[in-house]
Amino acid sequence: MFERFTDQARRTVVLASEAARAHHHDYLGTEHILLGLIRERDGAAARTLESFDVSATVIDSRLTTGHGEPARSGHIPFTRHAKRILEHSLREPSLLGHERIGTEQILLALIDDRESTGARLLGEVLPVDFDQLRQHILREVTEHRLTAELRLEPTHVTNLRLTDTEHALCVAAAAEAGQPLDAWIRDRILDAARAGGAGTE
């Protein structure tokens, strides 16, 4: 399952396992995955959650701690929901234009499983609803990729920031064109730039 995961996504699973052991849990659940996403720190999921003031301290304080022996060393089995989230992250829509699975796909899969403990805990502390969070993740990832692919400075990217409504329109247009969202936006930017350049000749 993990061969397509980025280093950050794999690190998330390791941190999730450490969180389960720290709470003396003999299972790895979605709540531990949520903690792993936050504590990984460098991934898109961590950046997104931090922007909404969702911290590991807040989530950790809401978990119960077992009173028995520390969890066994070695592999800790995933709960049904945790396994399902990791599997669903492999099938996240290709609108992100990614071949590998990053922390953003894991977070998107987590918030799609509203019945999971991780989603419930996140919903209790998140200041926006999950649909708004999803739009924020997609927008942030798109801007990050535009920065890398077009080699724009971050200040240029902030000038392209879209509202949720504008972003939804772009998503629909990209889907109709059969393109990943970031590629569709890039093409529109370049079309506008070329048109503007032609008009000044």
Summary of the structure (lengths in Angstrom):
residues: 201
radius of gyration: 19.0
end to end distance: 53.8
largest distance: 76.5
contacts: 617
relative contact order: 0.12
helix: 67%
strand: 2%
